[in-house]
Amino acid sequence: MNTVLAILLLINAVYNAVVWPRFWTRVKNDPRARDAAGKPTKFYTVHAVLIAIALLIAAVSAVFGVIALIAG
């Protein structure tokens, strides 16, 4: 059972590591990301925080997935 959970954590980590950076390129190129003066908007800031949290969760999932696989 631990192996199955470890694999699920690793799948979660890989999925998040693949999906969120691609979404980030769409967010930063979105016209709503910057105002007329070129400053970041709340749209940009909120998405940056959400993506950062998702990538942090991916990193934690990867670490714990590897630890769980090693522990057996």
N, C-alpha and C positions, 0 to 999 in steps of 0.2 A: 504494500500500500504506500509506503514512503517513497518508493521509486516512481510510482504513478504521480504522486503529488509533486515530486521533484521535477518530473518531465513537464507537468502542467505549468509550474513556475517558469521553467526555461522557455516554453512555448509563449507564455505571456510576455516574457522579457524580449524575445525576438520579435514578436508581433509589434509591441510598442516601439521598439528600436527602429523598425522598418516604417511604420505608419506615421508616427508623429513628426519626424524630420521632413517628410514629404509634405505634410500638412503645413508645416512652418513656412515652406517656400511659397505656398499659396497665400498664407496670411500676410507675409511681408510684402508681397506684390499686389495685394488687394488695395484698391483706391481708398478704402475706409481706414487703412492703417496709418495714414499720415494726413495732417491737416494742410491748409493752404501754405502755411509757413514751413512745412516739412517736418514738423514735430510729431512724435508718436501720439496716437490717439488712445482713448480708453479701449477701443477695439483691439489695438495692437498689444497694449499692456496686459489686458485680461487673457488674451490668447497666449502670450508669451509665458505668463504664470502657469496657465493650465498645461501647456506643453512641457514646461520645466518640471512640474509635479509628475506628469505622466512618465517622463524620462527618468526621474528619480525612482519612481515605483518600479520601472523596468530594471534599473540597476540593482535595486534591493531584491527584486524577484530573481535576477540572475545569480546574485551572490548566495541567496538562501537555497536556490535550486541546486547549485554546485555543491554547497555544503551538505544538503540532503542526499545527493547522489554519492558523495564520498562516504558519508556516514552509513549508507547502505540501507 
